Amino acid sequence: MENQKTESVGKLISIIHRQAQIYLNAKLNPYGLNYSEYISLANLSPDNSGNNQKHLSDILIIDGALTTRAMKSLENKGYIIREKSKSDKRANNVKLTIKGIEMQPIILSALKDWTDVILEGMNEEEKDDIIQKLTVMSANALNVTKGTSYEKT
């Protein structure tokens, strides 16, 4: 039974992730945004300080090519402006447009609504506990995949 519980953790996390994408895509599709776009928009600073495209990839823990595609699409849709960095010509700085700044509270509200949905029925202690445990699990996953070697089983 213990093995079944361990094996199902990944499956349950995958289900939650896929359902989050379905929920958020439905909420944000009217604005012409897909998952990689609204997650990127949500993580850009509204005061346009420190919005470097590489930094965004790093904090979202996603591939730079995916970030580049999302940024190009967001730029075409009028949510952001990309500019070459003055200090590093290979880097892009990203600035939110007025449209992008106005979109952030809508995205953050949808993300909060989803969090409320999945935490329904839990008290504050249980919510804090699950967040702490998921934080540890995320760190463990990153340590293995971003580390220098994988353990062989």
VMD Tcl script that builds the backbone (N, CA, C; Angstrom):
set m [mol new atoms 459]
animate dup $m
set s [atomselect $m all]
$s set {name element resname resid chain x y z} {
  {N N MET 1 A 0.829 -1.213 0.000}
  {CA C MET 1 A 0.000 0.000 0.000}
  {C C MET 1 A 0.861 1.260 0.000}
  {N N GLU 2 A 1.962 1.244 0.744}
  {CA C GLU 2 A 2.854 2.407 0.792}
  {C C GLU 2 A 3.376 2.746 -0.600}
  {N N ASN 3 A 3.752 1.728 -1.367}
  {CA C ASN 3 A 4.259 1.935 -2.718}
  {C C ASN 3 A 3.189 2.591 -3.593}
  {N N GLN 4 A 1.920 2.187 -3.438}
  {CA C GLN 4 A 0.832 2.773 -4.202}
  {C C GLN 4 A 0.706 4.262 -3.899}
  {N N LYS 5 A 0.812 4.644 -2.645}
  {CA C LYS 5 A 0.728 6.046 -2.248}
  {C C LYS 5 A 1.856 6.844 -2.878}
  {N N THR 6 A 3.068 6.311 -2.830}
  {CA C THR 6 A 4.224 6.995 -3.380}
  {C C THR 6 A 4.072 7.171 -4.890}
  {N N GLU 7 A 3.655 6.121 -5.571}
  {CA C GLU 7 A 3.500 6.198 -7.019}
  {C C GLU 7 A 2.400 7.176 -7.424}
  {N N SER 8 A 1.380 7.343 -6.606}
  {CA C SER 8 A 0.261 8.193 -6.983}
  {C C SER 8 A 0.529 9.679 -6.768}
  {N N VAL 9 A 1.565 10.041 -6.043}
  {CA C VAL 9 A 1.859 11.459 -5.800}
  {C C VAL 9 A 2.075 12.201 -7.113}
  {N N GLY 10 A 2.916 11.650 -7.970}
  {CA C GLY 10 A 3.169 12.272 -9.264}
  {C C GLY 10 A 1.911 12.372 -10.107}
  {N N LYS 11 A 1.117 11.312 -10.083}
  {CA C LYS 11 A -0.131 11.306 -10.845}
  {C C LYS 11 A -1.074 12.389 -10.337}
  {N N LEU 12 A -1.215 12.519 -9.030}
  {CA C LEU 12 A -2.107 13.523 -8.454}
  {C C LEU 12 A -1.633 14.946 -8.773}
  {N N ILE 13 A -0.335 15.165 -8.684}
  {CA C ILE 13 A 0.210 16.490 -9.016}
  {C C ILE 13 A -0.034 16.789 -10.493}
  {N N SER 14 A 0.143 15.783 -11.342}
  {CA C SER 14 A -0.100 15.945 -12.774}
  {C C SER 14 A -1.564 16.289 -13.049}
  {N N ILE 15 A -2.476 15.616 -12.366}
  {CA C ILE 15 A -3.904 15.899 -12.535}
  {C C ILE 15 A -4.203 17.346 -12.139}
  {N N ILE 16 A -3.687 17.767 -11.000}
  {CA C ILE 16 A -3.930 19.135 -10.532}
  {C C ILE 16 A -3.370 20.140 -11.539}
  {N N HIS 17 A -2.178 19.884 -12.045}
  {CA C HIS 17 A -1.555 20.787 -13.014}
  {C C HIS 17 A -2.380 20.878 -14.310}
  {N N ARG 18 A -2.787 19.737 -14.833}
  {CA C ARG 18 A -3.577 19.743 -16.075}
  {C C ARG 18 A -4.924 20.441 -15.866}
  {N N GLN 19 A -5.558 20.186 -14.737}
  {CA C GLN 19 A -6.850 20.819 -14.471}
  {C C GLN 19 A -6.687 22.324 -14.258}
  {N N ALA 20 A -5.576 22.725 -13.669}
  {CA C ALA 20 A -5.292 24.158 -13.514}
  {C C ALA 20 A -5.180 24.817 -14.878}
  {N N GLN 21 A -4.476 24.166 -15.792}
  {CA C GLN 21 A -4.345 24.722 -17.143}
  {C C GLN 21 A -5.711 24.842 -17.816}
  {N N ILE 22 A -6.545 23.819 -17.689}
  {CA C ILE 22 A -7.886 23.857 -18.281}
  {C C ILE 22 A -8.693 25.009 -17.684}
  {N N TYR 23 A -8.686 25.116 -16.357}
  {CA C TYR 23 A -9.445 26.158 -15.643}
  {C C TYR 23 A -8.961 27.553 -16.043}
  {N N LEU 24 A -7.639 27.747 -15.984}
  {CA C LEU 24 A -7.083 29.069 -16.264}
  {C C LEU 24 A -7.180 29.430 -17.738}
  {N N ASN 25 A -7.015 28.447 -18.612}
  {CA C ASN 25 A -7.202 28.723 -20.045}
  {C C ASN 25 A -8.627 29.190 -20.316}
  {N N ALA 26 A -9.608 28.552 -19.681}
  {CA C ALA 26 A -11.006 28.951 -19.866}
  {C C ALA 26 A -11.240 30.370 -19.354}
  {N N LYS 27 A -10.647 30.696 -18.203}
  {CA C LYS 27 A -10.823 32.038 -17.620}
  {C C LYS 27 A -10.124 33.125 -18.437}
  {N N LEU 28 A -8.955 32.795 -19.013}
  {CA C LEU 28 A -8.122 33.827 -19.642}
  {C C LEU 28 A -8.126 33.789 -21.165}
  {N N ASN 29 A -8.762 32.781 -21.746}
  {CA C ASN 29 A -8.877 32.701 -23.196}
  {C C ASN 29 A -9.586 33.911 -23.803}
  {N N PRO 30 A -10.602 34.464 -23.137}
  {CA C PRO 30 A -11.251 35.656 -23.707}
  {C C PRO 30 A -10.290 36.836 -23.923}
  {N N TYR 31 A -9.158 36.813 -23.244}
  {CA C TYR 31 A -8.156 37.870 -23.397}
  {C C TYR 31 A -7.072 37.481 -24.404}
  {N N GLY 32 A -7.250 36.323 -25.024}
  {CA C GLY 32 A -6.306 35.862 -26.030}
  {C C GLY 32 A -5.005 35.341 -25.455}
  {N N LEU 33 A -5.038 34.868 -24.201}
  {CA C LEU 33 A -3.818 34.414 -23.534}
  {C C LEU 33 A -3.825 32.909 -23.330}
  {N N ASN 34 A -2.667 32.293 -23.553}
  {CA C ASN 34 A -2.514 30.873 -23.250}
  {C C ASN 34 A -1.662 30.737 -21.992}
  {N N TYR 35 A -1.443 29.498 -21.577}
  {CA C TYR 35 A -0.759 29.221 -20.318}
  {C C TYR 35 A 0.606 29.901 -20.206}
  {N N SER 36 A 1.479 29.693 -21.174}
  {CA C SER 36 A 2.826 30.260 -21.051}
  {C C SER 36 A 2.794 31.788 -21.084}
  {N N GLU 37 A 1.805 32.354 -21.741}
  {CA C GLU 37 A 1.691 33.808 -21.798}
  {C C GLU 37 A 1.210 34.389 -20.470}
  {N N TYR 38 A 0.137 33.844 -19.894}
  {CA C TYR 38 A -0.364 34.463 -18.664}
  {C C TYR 38 A 0.529 34.185 -17.473}
  {N N ILE 39 A 1.230 33.043 -17.467}
  {CA C ILE 39 A 2.178 32.802 -16.380}
  {C C ILE 39 A 3.333 33.794 -16.483}
  {N N SER 40 A 3.768 34.076 -17.697}
  {CA C SER 40 A 4.827 35.068 -17.891}
  {C C SER 40 A 4.359 36.454 -17.456}
  {N N LEU 41 A 3.180 36.849 -17.895}
  {CA C LEU 41 A 2.648 38.168 -17.523}
  {C C LEU 41 A 2.511 38.316 -16.013}
  {N N ALA 42 A 2.055 37.254 -15.356}
  {CA C ALA 42 A 1.851 37.310 -13.910}
  {C C ALA 42 A 3.159 37.512 -13.159}
  {N N ASN 43 A 4.275 37.116 -13.763}
  {CA C ASN 43 A 5.564 37.180 -13.076}
  {C C ASN 43 A 6.439 38.355 -13.493}
  {N N LEU 44 A 5.902 39.252 -14.292}
  {CA C LEU 44 A 6.635 40.464 -14.647}
  {C C LEU 44 A 6.309 41.554 -13.641}
  {N N SER 45 A 7.307 42.332 -13.306}
  {CA C SER 45 A 7.113 43.408 -12.340}
  {C C SER 45 A 6.305 44.532 -12.983}
  {N N PRO 46 A 5.206 44.948 -12.338}
  {CA C PRO 46 A 4.386 46.008 -12.923}
  {C C PRO 46 A 5.090 47.360 -13.000}
  {N N ASP 47 A 6.140 47.537 -12.184}
  {CA C ASP 47 A 6.880 48.806 -12.268}
  {C C ASP 47 A 8.003 48.726 -13.300}
  {N N ASN 48 A 8.038 47.592 -14.040}
  {CA C ASN 48 A 8.995 47.369 -15.119}
  {C C ASN 48 A 10.445 47.386 -14.673}
  {N N SER 49 A 10.684 47.084 -13.402}
  {CA C SER 49 A 12.064 46.997 -12.923}
  {C C SER 49 A 12.477 45.527 -12.869}
  {N N GLY 50 A 13.633 45.232 -13.378}
  {CA C GLY 50 A 14.160 43.885 -13.274}
  {C C GLY 50 A 13.494 42.856 -14.167}
  {N N ASN 51 A 12.811 43.291 -15.211}
  {CA C ASN 51 A 12.149 42.358 -16.115}
  {C C ASN 51 A 13.090 41.961 -17.245}
  {N N ASN 52 A 13.959 41.030 -16.951}
  {CA C ASN 52 A 14.884 40.497 -17.937}
  {C C ASN 52 A 14.338 39.153 -18.393}
  {N N GLN 53 A 14.368 38.904 -19.696}
  {CA C GLN 53 A 13.781 37.681 -20.245}
  {C C GLN 53 A 14.448 36.429 -19.680}
  {N N LYS 54 A 15.762 36.447 -19.513}
  {CA C LYS 54 A 16.491 35.298 -18.950}
  {C C LYS 54 A 16.071 35.077 -17.498}
  {N N HIS 55 A 15.961 36.170 -16.748}
  {CA C HIS 55 A 15.531 36.077 -15.351}
  {C C HIS 55 A 14.130 35.457 -15.261}
  {N N LEU 56 A 13.251 35.849 -16.176}
  {CA C LEU 56 A 11.899 35.292 -16.188}
  {C C LEU 56 A 11.948 33.780 -16.415}
  {N N SER 57 A 12.765 33.331 -17.363}
  {CA C SER 57 A 12.936 31.882 -17.591}
  {C C SER 57 A 13.417 31.192 -16.327}
  {N N ASP 58 A 14.359 31.825 -15.644}
  {CA C ASP 58 A 14.927 31.237 -14.431}
  {C C ASP 58 A 13.898 31.117 -13.309}
  {N N ILE 59 A 13.109 32.157 -13.078}
  {CA C ILE 59 A 12.152 32.095 -11.964}
  {C C ILE 59 A 10.985 31.169 -12.268}
  {N N LEU 60 A 10.637 31.036 -13.553}
  {CA C LEU 60 A 9.555 30.121 -13.929}
  {C C LEU 60 A 10.068 28.695 -14.143}
  {N N ILE 61 A 11.392 28.569 -14.165}
  {CA C ILE 61 A 12.058 27.281 -14.368}
  {C C ILE 61 A 11.562 26.645 -15.679}
  {N N ILE 62 A 11.641 27.454 -16.739}
  {CA C ILE 62 A 11.262 26.986 -18.072}
  {C C ILE 62 A 12.369 27.294 -19.065}
  {N N ASP 63 A 12.318 26.607 -20.168}
  {CA C ASP 63 A 13.285 26.746 -21.234}
  {C C ASP 63 A 13.259 28.161 -21.818}
  {N N GLY 64 A 14.433 28.676 -22.138}
  {CA C GLY 64 A 14.539 30.011 -22.712}
  {C C GLY 64 A 13.797 30.163 -24.022}
  {N N ALA 65 A 13.770 29.099 -24.837}
  {CA C ALA 65 A 13.063 29.155 -26.122}
  {C C ALA 65 A 11.555 29.328 -25.906}
  {N N LEU 66 A 11.014 28.663 -24.883}
  {CA C LEU 66 A 9.596 28.816 -24.566}
  {C C LEU 66 A 9.304 30.247 -24.124}
  {N N THR 67 A 10.186 30.794 -23.311}
  {CA C THR 67 A 10.019 32.186 -22.874}
  {C C THR 67 A 10.067 33.122 -24.071}
  {N N THR 68 A 11.005 32.895 -24.972}
  {CA C THR 68 A 11.124 33.743 -26.159}
  {C C THR 68 A 9.843 33.706 -26.984}
  {N N ARG 69 A 9.284 32.505 -27.188}
  {CA C ARG 69 A 8.028 32.391 -27.944}
  {C C ARG 69 A 6.883 33.127 -27.243}
  {N N ALA 70 A 6.809 32.954 -25.930}
  {CA C ALA 70 A 5.744 33.631 -25.169}
  {C C ALA 70 A 5.914 35.145 -25.257}
  {N N MET 71 A 7.145 35.629 -25.137}
  {CA C MET 71 A 7.394 37.069 -25.185}
  {C C MET 71 A 7.058 37.638 -26.563}
  {N N LYS 72 A 7.411 36.918 -27.613}
  {CA C LYS 72 A 7.098 37.372 -28.971}
  {C C LYS 72 A 5.584 37.480 -29.152}
  {N N SER 73 A 4.853 36.471 -28.682}
  {CA C SER 73 A 3.402 36.483 -28.794}
  {C C SER 73 A 2.789 37.613 -27.965}
  {N N LEU 74 A 3.276 37.786 -26.729}
  {CA C LEU 74 A 2.763 38.869 -25.872}
  {C C LEU 74 A 3.054 40.239 -26.468}
  {N N GLU 75 A 4.204 40.363 -27.108}
  {CA C GLU 75 A 4.548 41.623 -27.774}
  {C C GLU 75 A 3.594 41.871 -28.948}
  {N N ASN 76 A 3.345 40.836 -29.737}
  {CA C ASN 76 A 2.428 40.965 -30.877}
  {C C ASN 76 A 1.007 41.306 -30.433}
  {N N LYS 77 A 0.625 40.852 -29.241}
  {CA C LYS 77 A -0.720 41.112 -28.714}
  {C C LYS 77 A -0.809 42.438 -27.953}
  {N N GLY 78 A 0.326 43.128 -27.806}
  {CA C GLY 78 A 0.318 44.439 -27.174}
  {C C GLY 78 A 0.421 44.442 -25.663}
  {N N TYR 79 A 0.813 43.319 -25.051}
  {CA C TYR 79 A 0.925 43.253 -23.600}
  {C C TYR 79 A 2.293 43.690 -23.083}
  {N N ILE 80 A 3.319 43.552 -23.903}
  {CA C ILE 80 A 4.679 43.898 -23.483}
  {C C ILE 80 A 5.430 44.575 -24.624}
  {N N ILE 81 A 6.560 45.178 -24.259}
  {CA C ILE 81 A 7.542 45.702 -25.221}
  {C C ILE 81 A 8.877 45.087 -24.819}
  {N N ARG 82 A 9.600 44.553 -25.806}
  {CA C ARG 82 A 10.938 44.016 -25.538}
  {C C ARG 82 A 11.970 44.986 -26.086}
  {N N GLU 83 A 13.017 45.185 -25.287}
  {CA C GLU 83 A 14.116 46.052 -25.696}
  {C C GLU 83 A 15.428 45.336 -25.415}
  {N N LYS 84 A 16.399 45.540 -26.279}
  {CA C LYS 84 A 17.732 44.996 -26.041}
  {C C LYS 84 A 18.327 45.681 -24.819}
  {N N SER 85 A 18.985 44.896 -23.988}
  {CA C SER 85 A 19.645 45.426 -22.805}
  {C C SER 85 A 20.815 46.310 -23.246}
  {N N LYS 86 A 20.973 47.422 -22.575}
  {CA C LYS 86 A 22.100 48.308 -22.878}
  {C C LYS 86 A 23.419 47.695 -22.416}
  {N N SER 87 A 23.374 46.934 -21.340}
  {CA C SER 87 A 24.600 46.348 -20.792}
  {C C SER 87 A 24.967 45.010 -21.442}
  {N N ASP 88 A 23.983 44.301 -21.988}
  {CA C ASP 88 A 24.241 43.003 -22.626}
  {C C ASP 88 A 23.344 42.901 -23.858}
  {N N LYS 89 A 23.915 43.115 -25.010}
  {CA C LYS 89 A 23.139 43.160 -26.254}
  {C C LYS 89 A 22.464 41.829 -26.594}
  {N N ARG 90 A 22.881 40.733 -25.948}
  {CA C ARG 90 A 22.236 39.441 -26.184}
  {C C ARG 90 A 20.959 39.297 -25.372}
  {N N ALA 91 A 20.797 40.121 -24.355}
  {CA C ALA 91 A 19.661 40.002 -23.431}
  {C C ALA 91 A 18.535 40.956 -23.811}
  {N N ASN 92 A 17.309 40.534 -23.501}
  {CA C ASN 92 A 16.130 41.375 -23.704}
  {C C ASN 92 A 15.550 41.796 -22.362}
  {N N ASN 93 A 15.268 43.075 -22.244}
  {CA C ASN 93 A 14.495 43.566 -21.117}
  {C C ASN 93 A 13.046 43.645 -21.577}
  {N N VAL 94 A 12.141 43.328 -20.675}
  {CA C VAL 94 A 10.723 43.267 -21.002}
  {C C VAL 94 A 9.990 44.314 -20.173}
  {N N LYS 95 A 9.163 45.101 -20.845}
  {CA C LYS 95 A 8.365 46.106 -20.155}
  {C C LYS 95 A 6.895 45.849 -20.442}
  {N N LEU 96 A 6.105 45.928 -19.394}
  {CA C LEU 96 A 4.658 45.805 -19.558}
  {C C LEU 96 A 4.107 47.079 -20.185}
  {N N THR 97 A 3.176 46.926 -21.101}
  {CA C THR 97 A 2.438 48.068 -21.626}
  {C C THR 97 A 1.295 48.350 -20.652}
  {N N ILE 98 A 0.554 49.399 -20.906}
  {CA C ILE 98 A -0.635 49.687 -20.093}
  {C C ILE 98 A -1.580 48.475 -20.144}
  {N N LYS 99 A -1.748 47.900 -21.321}
  {CA C LYS 99 A -2.601 46.715 -21.480}
  {C C LYS 99 A -2.090 45.562 -20.606}
  {N N GLY 100 A -0.779 45.373 -20.563}
  {CA C GLY 100 A -0.184 44.322 -19.735}
  {C C GLY 100 A -0.375 44.588 -18.257}
  {N N ILE 101 A -0.183 45.830 -17.851}
  {CA C ILE 101 A -0.360 46.211 -16.440}
  {C C ILE 101 A -1.816 45.999 -16.022}
  {N N GLU 102 A -2.745 46.360 -16.892}
  {CA C GLU 102 A -4.171 46.180 -16.586}
  {C C GLU 102 A -4.566 44.706 -16.549}
  {N N MET 103 A -3.838 43.863 -17.258}
  {CA C MET 103 A -4.149 42.432 -17.310}
  {C C MET 103 A -3.696 41.694 -16.060}
  {N N GLN 104 A -2.643 42.174 -15.422}
  {CA C GLN 104 A -2.091 41.455 -14.264}
  {C C GLN 104 A -3.102 41.183 -13.154}
  {N N PRO 105 A -3.896 42.149 -12.710}
  {CA C PRO 105 A -4.860 41.828 -11.644}
  {C C PRO 105 A -5.893 40.775 -12.061}
  {N N ILE 106 A -6.240 40.736 -13.334}
  {CA C ILE 106 A -7.187 39.736 -13.829}
  {C C ILE 106 A -6.558 38.347 -13.733}
  {N N ILE 107 A -5.295 38.241 -14.138}
  {CA C ILE 107 A -4.571 36.970 -14.067}
  {C C ILE 107 A -4.405 36.543 -12.617}
  {N N LEU 108 A -3.959 37.451 -11.770}
  {CA C LEU 108 A -3.734 37.127 -10.361}
  {C C LEU 108 A -5.030 36.713 -9.673}
  {N N SER 109 A -6.134 37.333 -10.041}
  {CA C SER 109 A -7.435 36.951 -9.486}
  {C C SER 109 A -7.815 35.536 -9.923}
  {N N ALA 110 A -7.584 35.206 -11.194}
  {CA C ALA 110 A -7.885 33.853 -11.688}
  {C C ALA 110 A -7.005 32.819 -10.979}
  {N N LEU 111 A -5.722 33.142 -10.776}
  {CA C LEU 111 A -4.822 32.233 -10.062}
  {C C LEU 111 A -5.270 32.037 -8.614}
  {N N LYS 112 A -5.707 33.122 -7.962}
  {CA C LYS 112 A -6.198 33.016 -6.588}
  {C C LYS 112 A -7.485 32.189 -6.532}
  {N N ASP 113 A -8.364 32.403 -7.500}
  {CA C ASP 113 A -9.607 31.622 -7.552}
  {C C ASP 113 A -9.294 30.130 -7.667}
  {N N TRP 114 A -8.313 29.766 -8.513}
  {CA C TRP 114 A -7.943 28.358 -8.669}
  {C C TRP 114 A -7.392 27.815 -7.347}
  {N N THR 115 A -6.547 28.596 -6.693}
  {CA C THR 115 A -5.993 28.166 -5.411}
  {C C THR 115 A -7.118 27.930 -4.407}
  {N N ASP 116 A -8.091 28.830 -4.380}
  {CA C ASP 116 A -9.238 28.661 -3.484}
  {C C ASP 116 A -10.013 27.385 -3.810}
  {N N VAL 117 A -10.166 27.089 -5.099}
  {CA C VAL 117 A -10.883 25.880 -5.524}
  {C C VAL 117 A -10.179 24.630 -5.005}
  {N N ILE 118 A -8.872 24.533 -5.212}
  {CA C ILE 118 A -8.178 23.294 -4.847}
  {C C ILE 118 A -7.926 23.169 -3.345}
  {N N LEU 119 A -8.000 24.281 -2.616}
  {CA C LEU 119 A -7.812 24.217 -1.164}
  {C C LEU 119 A -9.142 24.184 -0.402}
  {N N GLU 120 A -10.233 24.136 -1.146}
  {CA C GLU 120 A -11.575 24.074 -0.546}
  {C C GLU 120 A -11.648 22.941 0.477}
  {N N GLY 121 A -12.214 23.232 1.624}
  {CA C GLY 121 A -12.409 22.213 2.655}
  {C C GLY 121 A -11.223 22.041 3.592}
  {N N MET 122 A -10.143 22.764 3.364}
  {CA C MET 122 A -8.975 22.682 4.251}
  {C C MET 122 A -8.976 23.874 5.199}
  {N N ASN 123 A -8.552 23.627 6.443}
  {CA C ASN 123 A -8.392 24.746 7.372}
  {C C ASN 123 A -7.027 25.396 7.121}
  {N N GLU 124 A -6.757 26.502 7.797}
  {CA C GLU 124 A -5.512 27.249 7.561}
  {C C GLU 124 A -4.266 26.413 7.836}
  {N N GLU 125 A -4.310 25.605 8.887}
  {CA C GLU 125 A -3.165 24.753 9.215}
  {C C GLU 125 A -2.906 23.737 8.100}
  {N N GLU 126 A -3.966 23.143 7.588}
  {CA C GLU 126 A -3.823 22.179 6.493}
  {C C GLU 126 A -3.294 22.851 5.222}
  {N N LYS 127 A -3.784 24.061 4.950}
  {CA C LYS 127 A -3.297 24.812 3.786}
  {C C LYS 127 A -1.812 25.104 3.922}
  {N N ASP 128 A -1.402 25.590 5.079}
  {CA C ASP 128 A 0.021 25.879 5.316}
  {C C ASP 128 A 0.857 24.610 5.195}
  {N N ASP 129 A 0.331 23.508 5.720}
  {CA C ASP 129 A 1.040 22.230 5.691}
  {C C ASP 129 A 1.239 21.735 4.256}
  {N N ILE 130 A 0.205 21.801 3.453}
  {CA C ILE 130 A 0.322 21.316 2.070}
  {C C ILE 130 A 1.282 22.193 1.281}
  {N N ILE 131 A 1.246 23.492 1.496}
  {CA C ILE 131 A 2.172 24.391 0.799}
  {C C ILE 131 A 3.609 24.095 1.217}
  {N N GLN 132 A 3.819 23.860 2.513}
  {CA C GLN 132 A 5.170 23.523 2.988}
  {C C GLN 132 A 5.650 22.220 2.374}
  {N N LYS 133 A 4.792 21.232 2.323}
  {CA C LYS 133 A 5.177 19.925 1.763}
  {C C LYS 133 A 5.435 20.008 0.267}
  {N N LEU 134 A 4.608 20.743 -0.452}
  {CA C LEU 134 A 4.828 20.904 -1.884}
  {C C LEU 134 A 6.113 21.687 -2.165}
  {N N THR 135 A 6.441 22.633 -1.292}
  {CA C THR 135 A 7.695 23.381 -1.426}
  {C C THR 135 A 8.888 22.445 -1.288}
  {N N VAL 136 A 8.838 21.560 -0.305}
  {CA C VAL 136 A 9.911 20.573 -0.123}
  {C C VAL 136 A 9.982 19.651 -1.332}
  {N N MET 137 A 8.832 19.178 -1.809}
  {CA C MET 137 A 8.813 18.286 -2.964}
  {C C MET 137 A 9.378 18.977 -4.207}
  {N N SER 138 A 9.029 20.251 -4.410}
  {CA C SER 138 A 9.553 21.011 -5.547}
  {C C SER 138 A 11.062 21.149 -5.457}
  {N N ALA 139 A 11.551 21.464 -4.262}
  {CA C ALA 139 A 13.000 21.589 -4.064}
  {C C ALA 139 A 13.696 20.257 -4.326}
  {N N ASN 140 A 13.117 19.158 -3.849}
  {CA C ASN 140 A 13.692 17.835 -4.104}
  {C C ASN 140 A 13.748 17.549 -5.598}
  {N N ALA 141 A 12.668 17.846 -6.299}
  {CA C ALA 141 A 12.617 17.602 -7.744}
  {C C ALA 141 A 13.676 18.433 -8.467}
  {N N LEU 142 A 13.794 19.696 -8.095}
  {CA C LEU 142 A 14.792 20.560 -8.735}
  {C C LEU 142 A 16.215 20.120 -8.412}
  {N N ASN 143 A 16.433 19.672 -7.190}
  {CA C ASN 143 A 17.770 19.190 -6.828}
  {C C ASN 143 A 18.188 18.024 -7.702}
  {N N VAL 144 A 17.257 17.157 -8.020}
  {CA C VAL 144 A 17.588 15.997 -8.853}
  {C C VAL 144 A 17.759 16.409 -10.313}
  {N N THR 145 A 16.817 17.167 -10.846}
  {CA C THR 145 A 16.855 17.465 -12.279}
  {C C THR 145 A 17.823 18.580 -12.638}
  {N N LYS 146 A 18.076 19.481 -11.738}
  {CA C LYS 146 A 19.004 20.583 -12.017}
  {C C LYS 146 A 20.385 20.321 -11.449}
  {N N GLY 147 A 20.516 19.240 -10.690}
  {CA C GLY 147 A 21.805 18.885 -10.098}
  {C C GLY 147 A 22.762 18.380 -11.160}
  {N N THR 148 A 23.933 18.028 -10.714}
  {CA C THR 148 A 24.967 17.599 -11.660}
  {C C THR 148 A 24.839 16.150 -12.066}
  {N N SER 149 A 24.124 15.363 -11.269}
  {CA C SER 149 A 23.967 13.956 -11.653}
  {C C SER 149 A 22.645 13.412 -11.158}
  {N N TYR 150 A 22.227 12.335 -11.803}
  {CA C TYR 150 A 21.018 11.624 -11.403}
  {C C TYR 150 A 21.429 10.349 -10.703}
  {N N GLU 151 A 20.668 10.010 -9.666}
  {CA C GLU 151 A 20.926 8.720 -8.998}
  {C C GLU 151 A 20.406 7.627 -9.890}
  {N N LYS 152 A 21.132 6.565 -9.968}
  {CA C LYS 152 A 20.691 5.416 -10.770}
  {C C LYS 152 A 19.989 4.443 -9.838}
  {N N THR 153 A 18.846 3.942 -10.293}
  {CA C THR 153 A 18.099 2.982 -9.487}
  {C C THR 153 A 18.214 1.597 -10.072}
}
mol reanalyze $m
mol bondsrecalc $m
mol representation Tube
mol addrep $m
